[in-house]
Amino acid sequence: MSTIPITVVGAEALRKELHEMKTMHRPAVIAAIAEARSHGDLSENAEYDAAKERQGFIEGRIAELESKLSSAQIINPALINADGACVFGATIELEDLQSGDMVTYQIVGDDEANIKEGKISISSPVSRALIGKYSGDVAEVQAPGGLREYEILNVKYI
């Protein structure tokens, strides 16, 4: 089984969701199924069907979260010593050379990626272009709108 990189914050978020699924959502759906069963004929009971469908979703998500956590390689960006290179977990300040816009991204695992929070997936085109580069380098990214160039201004491990 291959390992999946994830930051400490991302792993904690997955653990929190797993805990909620097991302690809140699973018992709630079990109670909903019991309530629907008490109404009699299950063949025409939409409430029962909906509760069983919800239970299937919850059990599937629990299995998915447990699998992800068991194969996770948890990386603490603050403990990385990559001598200023862009690596997994690094927070990178960039300048878009076409527009002059400044952006800051952290390279994270696929499950943590959220562009609104400035977190980009390790498998994204931008991340792949940045990996291994240093402050002052220019990274070329093939984006849907064409070739984009970013100058790396600063690399931090926080």
C-alpha angles and dihedrals in degrees: 000000000000121000123242117216115233133163123243090252092051093049091050090051090052091048090050092050091047091051091050092049092051100040104033114017100038095051090044093054092045088054091048091052091049090049092049091048090055089062092072129232108058095193092073099029110116091179090059093047091050092048092049090049090050090049090054091052093048094048090047092051091048090053091047093050093047090050093049093048093047092053096038122121100206113212125190107210091202090064095050117113105188098146093244098313122140105252138151110302095020120132109222129195112210139182118213101226094205098051102019090232118150118223135176122209134178116208107229141159122287093258093053099047114124117157092198088062092044093251116135127188120254087234096054120111091244093053093047090052092049101045111109096012126119138216109292094028122118118229120204115211124191101220128178088257093052137272115341126191124208126187113214107231102174140358120204133178105212 
